[in-house]
């Protein structure tokens, strides 16, 4: 992620980061493309809110792209945190890591990547950063909250069997 975006997210969710990272770089380094900004913003909003409201101790250790998917490593947290993180990692497959447009998870240029059609065809430089991700982040957080309230007590088991919850319509990639 470019440093500007690293710094914005680091400042917005400062209490979620391990101190040594912030001391070393002055900000947390997100080791993934800027297309996942909105997804990360929405995810960290939910994690921070849960931490504040329920006194859950949580520190993000590393956030990176691995095998084309978002990976979030953390210390502490609770079942809610785990589910929110699982969902973000799952959803990242469908969001272009470079520009944030709807994308797909496929092999391109020899690597597994989450890319929109445009970015899967060529190695195009990412779009200039804009602030649409802030809107995407809050919309995403709202959507996750709505899903959790829909499944209520089953929400925590939802991630283990999304295919069952949605009548077999989802693919899983274990
Ligand atoms: Zn794209």
Backbone and ligand atoms as CSV (ligand in chain L), in Angstrom:
chain,resi,resn,atom,element,x,y,z
A,1,UNK,N,N,0.846,-1.180,0.000
A,1,UNK,CA,C,0.000,0.000,0.000
A,1,UNK,C,C,0.889,1.239,0.000
A,2,UNK,N,N,0.436,2.282,-0.635
A,2,UNK,CA,C,1.319,3.455,-0.611
A,2,UNK,C,C,1.338,4.080,0.789
A,3,UNK,N,N,2.432,4.770,1.066
A,3,UNK,CA,C,2.665,5.269,2.429
A,3,UNK,C,C,1.561,6.189,2.921
A,4,UNK,N,N,1.011,6.945,2.007
A,4,UNK,CA,C,-0.056,7.879,2.363
A,4,UNK,C,C,-1.238,7.122,2.964
A,5,UNK,N,N,-1.643,6.041,2.283
A,5,UNK,CA,C,-2.770,5.247,2.778
A,5,UNK,C,C,-2.407,4.484,4.055
A,6,UNK,N,N,-1.161,3.979,4.125
A,6,UNK,CA,C,-0.678,3.334,5.354
A,6,UNK,C,C,-0.858,4.281,6.538
A,7,UNK,N,N,-0.484,5.531,6.320
A,7,UNK,CA,C,-0.513,6.512,7.413
A,7,UNK,C,C,-1.945,6.861,7.816
A,8,UNK,N,N,-2.838,6.960,6.829
A,8,UNK,CA,C,-4.239,7.284,7.147
A,8,UNK,C,C,-4.844,6.188,8.022
A,9,UNK,N,N,-4.684,4.921,7.583
A,9,UNK,CA,C,-5.268,3.814,8.347
A,9,UNK,C,C,-4.583,3.661,9.712
A,10,UNK,N,N,-3.263,3.879,9.745
A,10,UNK,CA,C,-2.525,3.766,11.014
A,10,UNK,C,C,-3.035,4.766,12.032
A,11,UNK,N,N,-3.317,5.980,11.566
A,11,UNK,CA,C,-3.783,7.019,12.475
A,11,UNK,C,C,-5.219,6.740,12.917
A,12,UNK,N,N,-6.047,6.279,11.966
A,12,UNK,CA,C,-7.469,6.068,12.257
A,12,UNK,C,C,-7.674,4.926,13.261
A,13,UNK,N,N,-6.806,3.905,13.196
A,13,UNK,CA,C,-6.976,2.733,14.067
A,13,UNK,C,C,-5.725,2.486,14.911
A,14,UNK,N,N,-5.102,3.573,15.362
A,14,UNK,CA,C,-3.801,3.494,16.058
A,14,UNK,C,C,-3.798,2.460,17.185
A,15,UNK,N,N,-4.916,2.359,17.939
A,15,UNK,CA,C,-4.916,1.468,19.103
A,15,UNK,C,C,-4.913,-0.015,18.728
A,16,UNK,N,N,-5.081,-0.330,17.443
A,16,UNK,CA,C,-5.114,-1.739,17.037
A,16,UNK,C,C,-3.728,-2.298,16.705
A,17,UNK,N,N,-2.712,-1.432,16.698
A,17,UNK,CA,C,-1.415,-1.898,16.217
A,17,UNK,C,C,-0.424,-2.155,17.334
A,18,UNK,N,N,0.456,-3.115,17.052
A,18,UNK,CA,C,1.524,-3.419,17.994
A,18,UNK,C,C,2.504,-2.253,17.981
A,19,UNK,N,N,2.856,-1.794,19.172
A,19,UNK,CA,C,3.651,-0.572,19.274
A,19,UNK,C,C,4.963,-0.607,18.503
A,20,UNK,N,N,5.614,-1.773,18.492
A,20,UNK,CA,C,6.940,-1.798,17.869
A,20,UNK,C,C,6.885,-1.483,16.375
A,21,UNK,N,N,5.753,-1.852,15.716
A,21,UNK,CA,C,5.625,-1.534,14.290
A,21,UNK,C,C,5.563,-0.031,14.090
A,22,UNK,N,N,4.753,0.590,14.927
A,22,UNK,CA,C,4.562,2.034,14.793
A,22,UNK,C,C,5.862,2.767,15.106
A,23,UNK,N,N,6.603,2.265,16.111
A,23,UNK,CA,C,7.862,2.903,16.469
A,23,UNK,C,C,8.888,2.769,15.353
A,24,UNK,N,N,8.895,1.610,14.712
A,24,UNK,CA,C,9.897,1.332,13.684
A,24,UNK,C,C,9.680,2.196,12.431
A,25,UNK,N,N,8.430,2.259,11.982
A,25,UNK,CA,C,8.172,2.950,10.713
A,25,UNK,C,C,7.400,4.260,10.888
A,26,UNK,N,N,6.976,4.558,12.110
A,26,UNK,CA,C,6.075,5.693,12.359
A,26,UNK,C,C,4.647,5.407,11.906
A,27,UNK,N,N,4.451,4.287,11.224
A,27,UNK,CA,C,3.098,3.882,10.836
A,27,UNK,C,C,3.116,2.382,10.581
A,28,UNK,N,N,1.940,1.799,10.494
A,28,UNK,CA,C,1.834,0.369,10.237
A,28,UNK,C,C,1.923,0.138,8.730
A,29,UNK,N,N,2.683,-0.860,8.331
A,29,UNK,CA,C,2.828,-1.162,6.913
A,29,UNK,C,C,1.827,-2.230,6.492
A,30,UNK,N,N,0.907,-1.869,5.625
A,30,UNK,CA,C,-0.029,-2.850,5.069
A,30,UNK,C,C,0.607,-3.423,3.813
A,31,UNK,N,N,0.918,-4.722,3.844
A,31,UNK,CA,C,1.670,-5.321,2.746
A,31,UNK,C,C,0.725,-5.900,1.693
A,32,UNK,N,N,-0.093,-5.011,1.151
A,32,UNK,CA,C,-1.037,-5.426,0.104
A,32,UNK,C,C,-1.375,-4.215,-0.752
A,33,UNK,N,N,-2.152,-4.435,-1.804
A,33,UNK,CA,C,-2.492,-3.349,-2.724
A,33,UNK,C,C,-3.534,-2.398,-2.148
A,34,UNK,N,N,-3.609,-1.215,-2.750
A,34,UNK,CA,C,-4.523,-0.178,-2.271
A,34,UNK,C,C,-5.996,-0.478,-2.574
A,35,UNK,N,N,-6.243,-1.442,-3.434
A,35,UNK,CA,C,-7.628,-1.801,-3.752
A,35,UNK,C,C,-8.391,-2.375,-2.561
A,36,UNK,N,N,-7.664,-2.826,-1.557
A,36,UNK,CA,C,-8.316,-3.417,-0.369
A,36,UNK,C,C,-8.496,-2.410,0.763
A,37,UNK,N,N,-8.218,-1.137,0.475
A,37,UNK,CA,C,-8.370,-0.094,1.496
A,37,UNK,C,C,-9.752,-0.087,2.133
A,38,UNK,N,N,-10.788,-0.067,1.308
A,38,UNK,CA,C,-12.158,-0.007,1.832
A,38,UNK,C,C,-12.485,-1.228,2.671
A,39,UNK,N,N,-12.059,-2.386,2.181
A,39,UNK,CA,C,-12.284,-3.645,2.906
A,39,UNK,C,C,-11.585,-3.607,4.267
A,40,UNK,N,N,-10.346,-3.128,4.280
A,40,UNK,CA,C,-9.595,-3.039,5.537
A,40,UNK,C,C,-10.199,-2.001,6.478
A,41,UNK,N,N,-10.644,-0.894,5.921
A,41,UNK,CA,C,-11.254,0.165,6.735
A,41,UNK,C,C,-12.508,-0.375,7.433
A,42,UNK,N,N,-13.372,-1.032,6.668
A,42,UNK,CA,C,-14.599,-1.586,7.245
A,42,UNK,C,C,-14.306,-2.658,8.287
A,43,UNK,N,N,-13.313,-3.499,7.989
A,43,UNK,CA,C,-12.951,-4.592,8.899
A,43,UNK,C,C,-12.372,-4.045,10.204
A,44,UNK,N,N,-11.481,-3.084,10.092
A,44,UNK,CA,C,-10.859,-2.534,11.303
A,44,UNK,C,C,-11.856,-1.712,12.114
A,45,UNK,N,N,-12.811,-1.091,11.429
A,45,UNK,CA,C,-13.868,-0.364,12.137
A,45,UNK,C,C,-14.637,-1.328,13.055
A,46,UNK,N,N,-14.999,-2.506,12.508
A,46,UNK,CA,C,-15.758,-3.491,13.286
A,46,UNK,C,C,-14.921,-4.049,14.446
A,47,UNK,N,N,-13.639,-4.314,14.167
A,47,UNK,CA,C,-12.755,-4.865,15.201
A,47,UNK,C,C,-12.561,-3.855,16.335
A,48,UNK,N,N,-12.360,-2.590,15.963
A,48,UNK,CA,C,-12.138,-1.536,16.962
A,48,UNK,C,C,-13.397,-1.330,17.810
A,49,UNK,N,N,-14.546,-1.334,17.145
A,49,UNK,CA,C,-15.817,-1.119,17.839
A,49,UNK,C,C,-16.061,-2.252,18.851
A,50,UNK,N,N,-15.805,-3.478,18.399
A,50,UNK,CA,C,-15.972,-4.637,19.279
A,50,UNK,C,C,-15.015,-4.548,20.467
A,51,UNK,N,N,-13.787,-4.120,20.189
A,51,UNK,CA,C,-12.786,-3.980,21.240
A,51,UNK,C,C,-13.227,-2.950,22.283
A,52,UNK,N,N,-13.740,-1.827,21.815
A,52,UNK,CA,C,-14.154,-0.749,22.724
A,52,UNK,C,C,-15.400,-1.132,23.522
A,53,UNK,N,N,-16.371,-1.735,22.835
A,53,UNK,CA,C,-17.656,-2.015,23.489
A,53,UNK,C,C,-17.587,-3.215,24.421
A,54,UNK,N,N,-16.736,-4.189,24.096
A,54,UNK,CA,C,-16.708,-5.414,24.883
A,54,UNK,C,C,-15.386,-5.638,25.616
A,55,UNK,N,N,-14.514,-4.623,25.576
A,55,UNK,CA,C,-13.240,-4.725,26.277
A,55,UNK,C,C,-12.355,-5.852,25.770
A,56,UNK,N,N,-12.412,-6.101,24.458
A,56,UNK,CA,C,-11.592,-7.170,23.872
A,56,UNK,C,C,-10.221,-6.616,23.508
A,57,UNK,N,N,-9.189,-7.249,24.042
A,57,UNK,CA,C,-7.818,-6.813,23.710
A,57,UNK,C,C,-7.421,-7.446,22.384
A,58,UNK,N,N,-6.956,-6.613,21.472
A,58,UNK,CA,C,-6.600,-7.099,20.139
A,58,UNK,C,C,-5.490,-6.231,19.557
A,59,UNK,N,N,-4.484,-6.895,18.975
A,59,UNK,CA,C,-3.422,-6.173,18.274
A,59,UNK,C,C,-3.211,-6.819,16.921
A,60,UNK,N,N,-3.191,-6.007,15.874
A,60,UNK,CA,C,-2.882,-6.513,14.546
A,60,UNK,C,C,-1.368,-6.631,14.421
A,61,UNK,N,N,-0.910,-7.795,13.996
A,61,UNK,CA,C,0.524,-8.039,13.908
A,61,UNK,C,C,1.022,-7.831,12.475
A,62,UNK,N,N,0.265,-8.389,11.527
A,62,UNK,CA,C,0.659,-8.264,10.120
A,62,UNK,C,C,-0.576,-8.307,9.229
A,63,UNK,N,N,-0.587,-7.460,8.223
A,63,UNK,CA,C,-1.659,-7.465,7.225
A,63,UNK,C,C,-0.983,-7.553,5.871
A,64,UNK,N,N,-1.286,-8.611,5.112
A,64,UNK,CA,C,-0.552,-8.809,3.864
A,64,UNK,C,C,-1.379,-9.551,2.829
A,65,UNK,N,N,-0.875,-9.533,1.619
A,65,UNK,CA,C,-1.438,-10.366,0.558
A,65,UNK,C,C,-0.639,-11.647,0.533
A,66,UNK,N,N,-1.351,-12.775,0.501
A,66,UNK,CA,C,-0.666,-14.058,0.392
A,66,UNK,C,C,-1.469,-14.952,-0.540
A,67,UNK,N,N,-0.822,-15.474,-1.550
A,67,UNK,CA,C,-1.492,-16.299,-2.558
A,67,UNK,C,C,-2.747,-15.607,-3.105
A,68,UNK,N,N,-2.667,-14.304,-3.275
A,68,UNK,CA,C,-3.771,-13.573,-3.897
A,68,UNK,C,C,-4.892,-13.180,-2.960
A,69,UNK,N,N,-4.791,-13.579,-1.700
A,69,UNK,CA,C,-5.852,-13.246,-0.748
A,69,UNK,C,C,-5.301,-12.371,0.382
A,70,UNK,N,N,-6.207,-11.635,0.989
A,70,UNK,CA,C,-5.838,-10.844,2.157
A,70,UNK,C,C,-5.592,-11.791,3.334
A,71,UNK,N,N,-4.548,-11.491,4.103
A,71,UNK,CA,C,-4.279,-12.236,5.333
A,71,UNK,C,C,-4.091,-11.227,6.470
A,72,UNK,N,N,-4.808,-11.451,7.556
A,72,UNK,CA,C,-4.690,-10.565,8.713
A,72,UNK,C,C,-4.268,-11.400,9.914
A,73,UNK,N,N,-3.091,-11.099,10.445
A,73,UNK,CA,C,-2.584,-11.826,11.622
A,73,UNK,C,C,-2.728,-10.922,12.840
A,74,UNK,N,N,-3.243,-11.488,13.926
A,74,UNK,CA,C,-3.451,-10.663,15.118
A,74,UNK,C,C,-3.205,-11.449,16.400
A,75,UNK,N,N,-3.009,-10.715,17.477
A,75,UNK,CA,C,-2.896,-11.308,18.813
A,75,UNK,C,C,-4.129,-10.902,19.591
A,76,UNK,N,N,-4.606,-11.825,20.434
A,76,UNK,CA,C,-5.794,-11.524,21.232
A,76,UNK,C,C,-7.045,-11.695,20.400
A,77,UNK,N,N,-8.021,-10.823,20.635
A,77,UNK,CA,C,-9.271,-10.921,19.896
A,77,UNK,C,C,-10.185,-11.976,20.497
A,78,UNK,N,N,-11.360,-12.110,19.929
A,78,UNK,CA,C,-12.331,-13.109,20.381
A,78,UNK,C,C,-12.963,-13.765,19.152
A,79,UNK,N,N,-14.023,-14.516,19.371
A,79,UNK,CA,C,-14.647,-15.236,18.264
A,79,UNK,C,C,-15.195,-14.265,17.204
A,80,UNK,N,N,-15.737,-13.144,17.690
A,80,UNK,CA,C,-16.252,-12.129,16.766
A,80,UNK,C,C,-15.120,-11.607,15.873
A,81,UNK,N,N,-13.968,-11.299,16.509
A,81,UNK,CA,C,-12.818,-10.808,15.754
A,81,UNK,C,C,-12.426,-11.813,14.676
A,82,UNK,N,N,-12.343,-13.084,15.093
A,82,UNK,CA,C,-11.939,-14.140,14.164
A,82,UNK,C,C,-12.902,-14.212,12.968
A,83,UNK,N,N,-14.197,-14.090,13.257
A,83,UNK,CA,C,-15.198,-14.187,12.200
A,83,UNK,C,C,-15.123,-12.998,11.248
A,84,UNK,N,N,-14.942,-11.800,11.809
A,84,UNK,CA,C,-14.822,-10.595,10.978
A,84,UNK,C,C,-13.584,-10.697,10.079
A,85,UNK,N,N,-12.488,-11.204,10.643
A,85,UNK,CA,C,-11.248,-11.366,9.868
A,85,UNK,C,C,-11.424,-12.437,8.797
A,86,UNK,N,N,-12.031,-13.564,9.165
A,86,UNK,CA,C,-12.285,-14.636,8.190
A,86,UNK,C,C,-13.099,-14.102,7.018
A,87,UNK,N,N,-14.109,-13.308,7.348
A,87,UNK,CA,C,-14.980,-12.792,6.302
A,87,UNK,C,C,-14.221,-11.852,5.362
A,88,UNK,N,N,-13.380,-10.984,5.918
A,88,UNK,CA,C,-12.595,-10.056,5.096
A,88,UNK,C,C,-11.658,-10.836,4.161
A,89,UNK,N,N,-11.039,-11.887,4.698
A,89,UNK,CA,C,-10.111,-12.675,3.879
A,89,UNK,C,C,-10.871,-13.373,2.749
A,90,UNK,N,N,-12.045,-13.849,3.089
A,90,UNK,CA,C,-12.903,-14.550,2.127
A,90,UNK,C,C,-13.368,-13.589,1.019
A,91,UNK,N,N,-13.825,-12.412,1.429
A,91,UNK,CA,C,-14.356,-11.421,0.494
A,91,UNK,C,C,-13.253,-10.833,-0.401
A,92,UNK,N,N,-12.011,-10.793,0.105
A,92,UNK,CA,C,-10.916,-10.176,-0.657
A,92,UNK,C,C,-10.698,-10.843,-2.016
A,93,UNK,N,N,-11.088,-12.102,-2.134
A,93,UNK,CA,C,-10.943,-12.800,-3.414
A,93,UNK,C,C,-11.750,-12.137,-4.524
A,94,UNK,N,N,-12.797,-11.432,-4.136
A,94,UNK,CA,C,-13.722,-10.869,-5.127
A,94,UNK,C,C,-13.492,-9.381,-5.360
A,95,UNK,N,N,-12.432,-8.817,-4.754
A,95,UNK,CA,C,-12.154,-7.389,-4.891
A,95,UNK,C,C,-10.764,-7.210,-5.495
A,96,UNK,N,N,-10.694,-6.469,-6.595
A,96,UNK,CA,C,-9.397,-6.245,-7.249
A,96,UNK,C,C,-8.433,-5.599,-6.259
A,97,UNK,N,N,-7.292,-6.246,-6.057
A,97,UNK,CA,C,-6.327,-5.745,-5.071
A,97,UNK,C,C,-5.698,-4.421,-5.510
A,98,UNK,N,N,-5.752,-4.134,-6.806
A,98,UNK,CA,C,-5.122,-2.911,-7.298
A,98,UNK,C,C,-6.037,-1.702,-7.278
A,99,UNK,N,N,-7.322,-1.909,-7.627
A,99,UNK,CA,C,-8.186,-0.732,-7.770
A,99,UNK,C,C,-9.470,-0.796,-6.945
A,100,UNK,N,N,-9.794,-1.940,-6.359
A,100,UNK,CA,C,-10.990,-2.044,-5.528
A,100,UNK,C,C,-12.266,-2.348,-6.290
A,101,UNK,N,N,-12.183,-2.490,-7.605
A,101,UNK,CA,C,-13.371,-2.858,-8.390
A,101,UNK,C,C,-13.719,-4.324,-8.148
A,102,UNK,N,N,-14.972,-4.716,-8.450
A,102,UNK,CA,C,-15.299,-6.138,-8.344
A,102,UNK,C,C,-14.312,-6.954,-9.174
A,103,UNK,N,N,-13.850,-8.018,-8.608
A,103,UNK,CA,C,-12.838,-8.807,-9.298
A,103,UNK,C,C,-13.076,-10.293,-9.137
A,104,UNK,N,N,-12.078,-11.044,-9.487
A,104,UNK,CA,C,-12.174,-12.488,-9.404
A,104,UNK,C,C,-10.814,-13.027,-8.980
A,105,UNK,N,N,-10.836,-14.234,-8.457
A,105,UNK,CA,C,-9.623,-14.864,-7.950
A,105,UNK,C,C,-9.159,-15.855,-8.991
A,106,UNK,N,N,-8.035,-15.573,-9.598
A,106,UNK,CA,C,-7.571,-16.466,-10.652
A,106,UNK,C,C,-6.058,-16.369,-10.821
A,107,UNK,N,N,-5.564,-17.244,-11.651
A,107,UNK,CA,C,-4.135,-17.243,-11.893
A,107,UNK,C,C,-3.838,-16.298,-13.057
A,108,UNK,N,N,-2.999,-15.305,-12.806
A,108,UNK,CA,C,-2.615,-14.368,-13.855
A,108,UNK,C,C,-1.132,-14.117,-13.741
A,109,UNK,N,N,-0.447,-14.080,-14.853
A,109,UNK,CA,C,1.002,-13.871,-14.880
A,109,UNK,C,C,1.712,-14.879,-13.956
A,110,UNK,N,N,1.160,-16.078,-13.841
A,110,UNK,CA,C,1.795,-17.121,-13.044
A,110,UNK,C,C,1.492,-17.066,-11.557
A,111,UNK,N,N,0.680,-16.097,-11.127
A,111,UNK,CA,C,0.386,-15.950,-9.705
A,111,UNK,C,C,-1.118,-15.951,-9.473
A,112,UNK,N,N,-1.511,-16.449,-8.310
A,112,UNK,CA,C,-2.904,-16.322,-7.906
A,112,UNK,C,C,-3.140,-14.890,-7.450
A,113,UNK,N,N,-4.149,-14.266,-8.035
A,113,UNK,CA,C,-4.385,-12.854,-7.745
A,113,UNK,C,C,-5.868,-12.556,-7.744
A,114,UNK,N,N,-6.264,-11.547,-6.971
A,114,UNK,CA,C,-7.631,-11.032,-7.040
A,114,UNK,C,C,-7.575,-9.793,-7.933
A,115,UNK,N,N,-8.184,-9.884,-9.111
A,115,UNK,CA,C,-8.076,-8.798,-10.077
A,115,UNK,C,C,-9.407,-8.560,-10.791
A,116,UNK,N,N,-9.669,-7.295,-11.130
A,116,UNK,CA,C,-10.796,-6.979,-12.010
A,116,UNK,C,C,-10.392,-7.387,-13.428
A,117,UNK,N,N,-11.333,-7.289,-14.354
A,117,UNK,CA,C,-11.033,-7.708,-15.722
A,117,UNK,C,C,-9.886,-6.886,-16.299
A,118,UNK,N,N,-9.975,-5.588,-16.115
A,118,UNK,CA,C,-8.944,-4.695,-16.679
A,118,UNK,C,C,-7.551,-5.053,-16.172
A,119,UNK,N,N,-7.436,-5.235,-14.864
A,119,UNK,CA,C,-6.120,-5.512,-14.296
A,119,UNK,C,C,-5.668,-6.958,-14.454
A,120,UNK,N,N,-6.581,-7.833,-14.853
A,120,UNK,CA,C,-6.159,-9.218,-15.084
A,120,UNK,C,C,-5.577,-9.376,-16.486
A,121,UNK,N,N,-5.889,-8.425,-17.362
A,121,UNK,CA,C,-5.410,-8.535,-18.740
A,121,UNK,C,C,-3.981,-8.035,-18.890
A,122,UNK,N,N,-3.687,-6.941,-18.241
A,122,UNK,CA,C,-2.379,-6.320,-18.414
A,122,UNK,C,C,-1.835,-5.918,-17.059
A,123,UNK,N,N,-0.548,-5.686,-17.029
A,123,UNK,CA,C,0.034,-5.126,-15.822
A,123,UNK,C,C,-0.058,-3.609,-15.941
A,124,UNK,N,N,-1.190,-3.091,-15.495
A,124,UNK,CA,C,-1.428,-1.651,-15.570
A,124,UNK,C,C,-1.096,-1.056,-14.206
A,125,UNK,N,N,-0.539,0.110,-14.198
A,125,UNK,CA,C,-0.254,0.709,-12.895
A,125,UNK,C,C,-1.564,1.068,-12.209
A,126,UNK,N,N,-1.589,0.927,-10.880
A,126,UNK,CA,C,-2.837,1.182,-10.160
A,126,UNK,C,C,-3.351,2.598,-10.396
A,127,UNK,N,N,-4.658,2.747,-10.234
A,127,UNK,CA,C,-5.254,4.075,-10.394
A,127,UNK,C,C,-4.724,5.007,-9.312
A,128,UNK,N,N,-4.816,6.291,-9.602
A,128,UNK,CA,C,-4.447,7.272,-8.578
A,128,UNK,C,C,-5.362,7.088,-7.373
A,129,UNK,N,N,-4.801,7.236,-6.183
A,129,UNK,CA,C,-5.647,7.061,-5.003
A,129,UNK,C,C,-6.763,8.105,-4.943
A,130,UNK,N,N,-7.942,7.687,-4.584
A,130,UNK,CA,C,-9.005,8.643,-4.316
A,130,UNK,C,C,-9.609,8.273,-2.962
A,131,UNK,N,N,-10.714,8.875,-2.608
A,131,UNK,CA,C,-11.243,8.628,-1.273
A,131,UNK,C,C,-12.545,7.835,-1.274
A,132,UNK,N,N,-12.825,7.189,-2.429
A,132,UNK,CA,C,-14.028,6.364,-2.515
A,132,UNK,C,C,-13.977,5.220,-1.500
A,133,UNK,N,N,-12.762,4.785,-1.134
A,133,UNK,CA,C,-12.629,3.648,-0.208
A,133,UNK,C,C,-13.273,3.924,1.139
A,134,UNK,N,N,-13.336,5.198,1.542
A,134,UNK,CA,C,-13.929,5.503,2.849
A,134,UNK,C,C,-15.406,5.142,2.854
A,135,UNK,N,N,-16.079,5.441,1.717
A,135,UNK,CA,C,-17.490,5.089,1.586
A,135,UNK,C,C,-17.623,3.564,1.517
A,136,UNK,N,N,-16.749,2.938,0.723
A,136,UNK,CA,C,-16.784,1.479,0.605
A,136,UNK,C,C,-16.589,0.820,1.968
A,137,UNK,N,N,-15.682,1.391,2.763
A,137,UNK,CA,C,-15.386,0.825,4.083
A,137,UNK,C,C,-16.603,0.836,4.977
A,138,UNK,N,N,-17.316,1.964,5.024
A,138,UNK,CA,C,-18.484,1.986,5.913
A,138,UNK,C,C,-19.627,1.142,5.365
A,139,UNK,N,N,-19.763,1.098,4.038
A,139,UNK,CA,C,-20.791,0.227,3.468
A,139,UNK,C,C,-20.499,-1.237,3.780
A,140,UNK,N,N,-19.223,-1.590,3.686
A,140,UNK,CA,C,-18.834,-2.970,3.975
A,140,UNK,C,C,-19.137,-3.317,5.433
A,141,UNK,N,N,-18.766,-2.406,6.341
A,141,UNK,CA,C,-19.013,-2.650,7.768
A,141,UNK,C,C,-20.510,-2.817,8.033
A,142,UNK,N,N,-21.330,-1.986,7.392
A,142,UNK,CA,C,-22.788,-2.097,7.547
A,142,UNK,C,C,-23.288,-3.456,7.040
A,143,UNK,N,N,-22.741,-3.880,5.896
A,143,UNK,CA,C,-23.165,-5.156,5.305
A,143,UNK,C,C,-22.821,-6.326,6.225
A,144,UNK,N,N,-21.626,-6.301,6.801
A,144,UNK,CA,C,-21.209,-7.388,7.695
A,144,UNK,C,C,-22.097,-7.412,8.937
A,145,UNK,N,N,-22.385,-6.226,9.477
A,145,UNK,CA,C,-23.260,-6.161,10.661
A,145,UNK,C,C,-24.636,-6.741,10.335
A,146,UNK,N,N,-25.142,-6.404,9.132
A,146,UNK,CA,C,-26.460,-6.896,8.726
A,146,UNK,C,C,-26.458,-8.418,8.600
A,147,UNK,N,N,-25.389,-8.953,8.034
A,147,UNK,CA,C,-25.283,-10.409,7.879
A,147,UNK,C,C,-25.247,-11.080,9.250
A,148,UNK,N,N,-24.448,-10.512,10.165
A,148,UNK,CA,C,-24.336,-11.105,11.496
A,148,UNK,C,C,-25.674,-11.074,12.229
A,149,UNK,N,N,-26.412,-9.970,12.072
A,149,UNK,CA,C,-27.689,-9.902,12.783
A,149,UNK,C,C,-28.704,-10.847,12.138
A,150,UNK,N,N,-28.560,-11.076,10.837
A,150,UNK,CA,C,-29.464,-11.994,10.141
A,150,UNK,C,C,-29.284,-13.424,10.659
A,151,UNK,N,N,-28.023,-13.805,10.885
A,151,UNK,CA,C,-27.756,-15.177,11.321
A,151,UNK,C,C,-27.747,-15.299,12.846
A,152,UNK,N,N,-27.776,-14.160,13.529
A,152,UNK,CA,C,-27.819,-14.098,14.985
A,152,UNK,C,C,-26.911,-15.132,15.655
A,153,UNK,N,N,-27.499,-16.055,16.387
A,153,UNK,CA,C,-26.642,-16.969,17.162
A,153,UNK,C,C,-25.845,-17.918,16.273
A,154,UNK,N,N,-26.246,-17.998,14.995
A,154,UNK,CA,C,-25.507,-18.884,14.095
A,154,UNK,C,C,-24.381,-18.149,13.371
A,155,UNK,N,N,-24.242,-16.846,13.637
A,155,UNK,CA,C,-23.308,-16.056,12.839
A,155,UNK,C,C,-21.871,-16.559,12.947
A,156,UNK,N,N,-21.508,-17.084,14.125
A,156,UNK,CA,C,-20.132,-17.522,14.295
A,156,UNK,C,C,-19.839,-18.811,13.533
A,157,UNK,N,N,-20.877,-19.604,13.322
A,157,UNK,CA,C,-20.636,-20.837,12.564
A,157,UNK,C,C,-20.810,-20.596,11.066
A,158,UNK,N,N,-21.266,-19.376,10.735
A,158,UNK,CA,C,-21.513,-19.060,9.330
A,158,UNK,C,C,-20.264,-19.234,8.480
A,159,UNK,N,N,-19.118,-18.774,9.011
A,159,UNK,CA,C,-17.897,-18.821,8.208
A,159,UNK,C,C,-17.416,-20.252,7.992
A,160,UNK,N,N,-17.752,-21.122,8.948
A,160,UNK,CA,C,-17.303,-22.509,8.777
A,160,UNK,C,C,-18.100,-23.217,7.693
A,161,UNK,N,N,-19.338,-22.775,7.481
A,161,UNK,CA,C,-20.151,-23.448,6.465
A,161,UNK,C,C,-21.014,-22.451,5.689
A,162,UNK,N,N,-20.368,-21.483,5.002
A,162,UNK,CA,C,-21.132,-20.505,4.233
A,162,UNK,C,C,-21.947,-21.172,3.139
A,163,UNK,N,N,-21.443,-22.283,2.623
A,163,UNK,CA,C,-22.152,-22.966,1.541
A,163,UNK,C,C,-23.522,-23.429,2.026
A,164,UNK,N,N,-23.566,-23.953,3.253
A,164,UNK,CA,C,-24.832,-24.412,3.819
A,164,UNK,C,C,-25.760,-23.228,4.078
A,165,UNK,N,N,-25.183,-22.163,4.642
A,165,UNK,CA,C,-25.985,-21.000,5.001
A,165,UNK,C,C,-26.645,-20.373,3.781
A,166,UNK,N,N,-25.961,-20.422,2.650
A,166,UNK,CA,C,-26.500,-19.805,1.446
A,166,UNK,C,C,-27.031,-20.837,0.459
A,167,UNK,N,N,-27.408,-21.983,0.986
A,167,UNK,CA,C,-28.029,-23.001,0.129
A,167,UNK,C,C,-27.079,-23.582,-0.905
A,168,UNK,N,N,-25.795,-23.618,-0.581
A,168,UNK,CA,C,-24.839,-24.275,-1.462
A,168,UNK,C,C,-24.357,-23.411,-2.616
A,169,UNK,N,N,-24.740,-22.121,-2.609
A,169,UNK,CA,C,-24.388,-21.254,-3.730
A,169,UNK,C,C,-22.966,-20.735,-3.704
A,170,UNK,N,N,-22.305,-20.810,-2.559
A,170,UNK,CA,C,-20.943,-20.267,-2.459
A,170,UNK,C,C,-19.898,-21.324,-2.732
A,171,UNK,N,N,-18.792,-20.891,-3.297
A,171,UNK,CA,C,-17.676,-21.815,-3.440
A,171,UNK,C,C,-16.734,-21.598,-2.265
A,172,UNK,N,N,-16.046,-22.615,-1.875
A,172,UNK,CA,C,-15.015,-22.472,-0.848
A,172,UNK,C,C,-13.697,-22.899,-1.457
A,173,UNK,N,N,-12.639,-22.343,-0.930
A,173,UNK,CA,C,-11.340,-22.685,-1.508
A,173,UNK,C,C,-10.385,-23.036,-0.380
A,174,UNK,N,N,-10.561,-24.185,0.188
A,174,UNK,CA,C,-9.717,-24.610,1.285
A,174,UNK,C,C,-8.488,-25.335,0.726
L,1,ZN,ZN,ZN,-8.619,-3.498,-10.962
